Amino acid sequence: MRPFHLAFPVHDLAAARDFYFGTLGCTAGRSAPTWVDFELFGHQLSAHLREGWQGAGRACAGGVDGDAVPLPHFGVVLTMPQWHALRERLEAAEGIDWVLKPKVRFVGQPGEQATMFVLDPSGNALEFKGFASDESLFAT
């Protein structure tokens, strides 16, 4: 599988750097005064400065397995060990804006998955999923 690239707006590059580097553990890519690249589990994220930007946060929610989830959102599908390590990292961090705390959904069904949602400092919603096997990702 090839890495994806996602460019998204933030209202404060310093806060974005703190969150993506410090909290999530991303590594640095290229940057300029108005944008910064992050490596997130092998994928390229580009945060672009947009004055006054405030992401949708919790405002626009869809429903999944009885939970309200923010729309839009983005994230990464992880192995279960990666998901647990990130969950522990986020639970230990201060100031995490949880939308949906870590849980397992679709229990006992095809596609059973661990999930958690957080907001970055600009209100962009991120979901991190964990599956026992990659075959479960598109199970019906």
Secondary structure, 3 states (H helix, E strand, C coil): CCCCEEEEEECCHHHHHHHHHHHCCCEEEEEECCEEEEEECCEEEEEEECCCCCCCCCCCEEEECCEEEECCCEEEEEEHHHHHHHHHHHHHCCCCEEEEEEEEECCCCCCCEEEEEEECCCCCEEEEEEECCHHHCCCC
